[in-house]
Amino acid sequence: RKEVEQDPGPFNVPEGATVAFNCTYSNSASQSFFWYRQDCRKEPKLLMSVYSSGNEDGRFTAQLNRASQYISLLIRDSKLSDSATYLCVVIPTSGTYKYIFGTGTRLKVLA
Amino acid sequence: GAVVSQHPSRVICKSGTSVKIECRSLDFQATTMFWYRQFPKQSLMLMATSNEGSKATYEQGVEKDKFLINHASLTLSTLTVTSAHPEDSSFYICSARVIGGGEETQYFGPGTRLLVL
């Protein structure tokens, strides 16, 4: 089983739709979680950290479910500019700061 | 956010040559930088952790003699791909570890696209 798994997609959604992605992780001791966004042929950029209590940043909401070992990203009112690959990142254990990346979920927002 | 630059942004070279990629933190000091490689439609894979003033730590399966890393200052790490071959063609991305406000994160450089002919 991969350490971090994501559905590669693509998720094709119309503008204005709400879309959600999940990411599962295998190490129950994992400490930190992030969502990054990567545009085609560009570097990843931090979208948001994921906190235990869940957190929201504008149209984006991140949740952590430790019992089921997954994190989620919800995007409301999708914009064309949200089209990108969304990468789930996990730091597997405390005392290390190595990022483990998922393969990413590709989102296409259609006009 | 913190700014990390990479140079060159793309390079095409002949098989057997060596290629050096620079990663700089522009407005902060980074004691730790990371080098990743990303093949098409795949995830970023950590190659090595670069620590200022000490030897890099390589991930399993990454040849340290082929991928030479030097982190000589708090703002610069270099990755040299020695005797490059076509299978080394990839997107190489560096990142710098930033700690602040009780959190830590990594800021990524824009990447270097390497094509070995």
Contacts between the chains, C-beta under 8 A, distances in Angstrom:
chain1	res1	chain2	res2	distance
A	8	B	41	7.9
A	34	B	105	7.1
A	41	B	91	7.6
A	41	B	111	8.0
A	41	B	113	7.5
A	42	B	110	6.9
A	42	B	111	7.1
A	43	B	93	5.5
A	43	B	108	4.1
A	43	B	109	6.2
A	43	B	110	5.1
A	43	B	111	4.9
A	44	B	44	6.9
A	44	B	93	7.6
A	44	B	108	5.3
A	45	B	108	7.1
A	46	B	1	7.2
A	46	B	105	5.9
A	46	B	107	7.5
A	49	B	103	6.8
A	49	B	105	7.3
A	87	B	43	7.3
A	87	B	44	7.5
A	97	B	32	7.4
A	97	B	97	6.0
A	97	B	104	6.2
A	97	B	106	7.9
A	98	B	34	8.0
A	98	B	46	6.0
A	98	B	49	7.3
A	99	B	34	7.5
A	99	B	44	7.8
A	99	B	46	6.8
A	99	B	95	7.9
A	99	B	106	6.2
A	100	B	46	7.9
A	101	B	43	4.4
A	101	B	44	4.6
A	101	B	45	7.7
A	102	B	43	6.2
A	103	B	41	7.9
A	103	B	42	6.4
A	103	B	43	4.4
A	104	B	43	6.5
